[in-house]
Amino acid sequence: MQLYRLLEAKKKLIINKWLDQVLNGYAPDTAVFYKMQKDAFSNPVGATTDSVLKDLFAAILQRKDSVAISEILDPLIRIRAVQNFTPSQAVGFILSLKEIVQEVVKKEASQTALNELYAFGMEIDKVALIGFNIFMECRERIYSLKSNEERNKIYKAFARAGLIKEIEADASDLKFI
């Protein structure tokens, strides 16, 4: 429990470092914009990222269940799923929290707190897996939408070319066993 008290005391520093690291994963100009523009309307990605990281860190400290973690993570993972991120880039920001926590607490942590750090790392791993599941669900939905759109385009093109004929259902053709 010493680790969690220390993390609570260093919460703002940890979240700021984490936010910087996540935003630095974007192109330099984009990262600067996301960091500088604080208006949620002008910068929905930056605002969502900031909000999700704060809520996620609080949820980890409160040891929330996977359903609550999933609800918190969902908006940010959805954004990252439609951007040009690989799965590891889209979800990897979660794992970077381990390194940040270790860096921040190693100077002040007691041996007991350092022992608790392993268990904390395991919690972050669980959160990363939840994030990966959300990411894959979003990507599957995107691919399904693209597939349906292409199928509809082909159907319309065939219909315009007169290559599709509607078949009328005739009850006399049906046989009952």
Buried (B, 14 or more C-beta within 10 A) or exposed (E): EBBBEBBEEBBEEBBEBBBEBBBEBBEEEEBEBBBEBEEEEEBEBBBBBBBBBBBBBBBBBEEBEEEEBBEBBBBBBBBBBEEEBEBEEBBBBBBBBBBBBBEBBEEEBEEEBBEBBEEBBEBBEBBBEBBBBBBBBBBEEEEEEEEEEEEEEEEEEEEEEEEEEEEEEEEEEEEEE
